[in-house]
C-alpha cells in the first residue's frame, strides 16, 4: 500500500509515515505527532476495527511497522513509548464504528 492511499494522507501531520519507508529509517522526536493508524493498530480488537472499516491492508502495514519499532527499541524510543501508551487507551476508530452503527439502526 502506498502512503497516498491512506485515508488520512491529505490531512496528516505525523513526521513518520509507516507507508513511506521503514519507520526505523525515519526520525521521531519526543512530543511529535504519531500516525493515527499506527496508534490505532495497538488497541484491543484493532484488527476487527480495521477490517470493519475496509482497511485490512492498512492494518497489516501498521503491524509490520510496530514490529519494526519494537525489534530495535533504541532507534525510535519516543515512538515506542507512544505505541505502548496507545495500547492502554480506548480506540477512536471503534467509537466511530459504534456511532455509525447506532445512526444506521435508527
N, C-alpha and C positions, 0 to 999 in steps of 0.2 A: 504494500500500500504506500502511496506517495503522500507526502505531507500536504500537498494541495488538495487531496481528497478528504482530509479531516474536516468534520462538520464545523469546527471552530477556527479553521485556518485564517479566515479573513479578520477575525477579531482577537486572535491570540496574542498575548504579550509575554509569554514564557520564553526565556532565553534558550532553553533546551527543548528541542523537539525530538521525541523518540523516533519519529518517522523520517527525520532528516539524515542522521548518521548515528553511529554508535554514541550512546549517552556518555560513555567514558572518554570520548574524544571531544566532548563539549564541556565548557566550564559552567558550573553552577555555584554562585556565590551565596553566602548566608543572606537570608531575607529576600531573595529573588523569588518571583512568581514561579510556580511549577505547573506543568501541563495538567489541565483538568482531568483528562482521560487517564493519565499516568497515576494520578492520585485516586481516581475512582476505581481503578483496577486493583487497588489494595484492600478494598472494602469486602465485607462479608457478602456473599452471593453476587459478587460483581460480574462473574461470567454470565449468570442468568440475566442481569440487568443489561449488559451489552447485547446479548442475544435478543432480548425483547425489543431493544431499540434498533435492531438490524445492524449492529456494529460488531459482530463476532470477529471479523478480520482485524479490526482495530484493537479488540481485546487481546488477541494473540500477540500483536506488536508491542502492546504495553507490558504484557507478562514477560516477554523476552527482554525488554528494556529494564524492567525492575530486577530481573535475574542478573543482568549485567552489572547493575549498580551494587547489588549485594555480593556479587562474586569478587569484586575488587573494592572493598569498602573505603580504602584510604584515598581513592581518587575523587569521589564525589560524596564526602561525608555529610555535607549540608543537605544534599538531595536525599541521601539515605535517611537522615533524621526526619525529613518531611514525609517520606513514604511510610516510615514507622508510625508517625503521628497520625497520618491519614487512615491507617488500618484500625485505629481505635475510635474513629468518629463515624457518624452516620453518613449515608450516601445521598448526595443531592440528586443523583440520577434516579435512584429508587423512589425518592419523594416525587420527582417529576412524573415517573411512570404511574405512581399511585394517583396523582391528581388527574392525569389523563383518563385513567380507568374510571375514576369517580365521576368525572364530567360525562363520559360516554354512557354511564349507567343511568343517568337522569333522563 
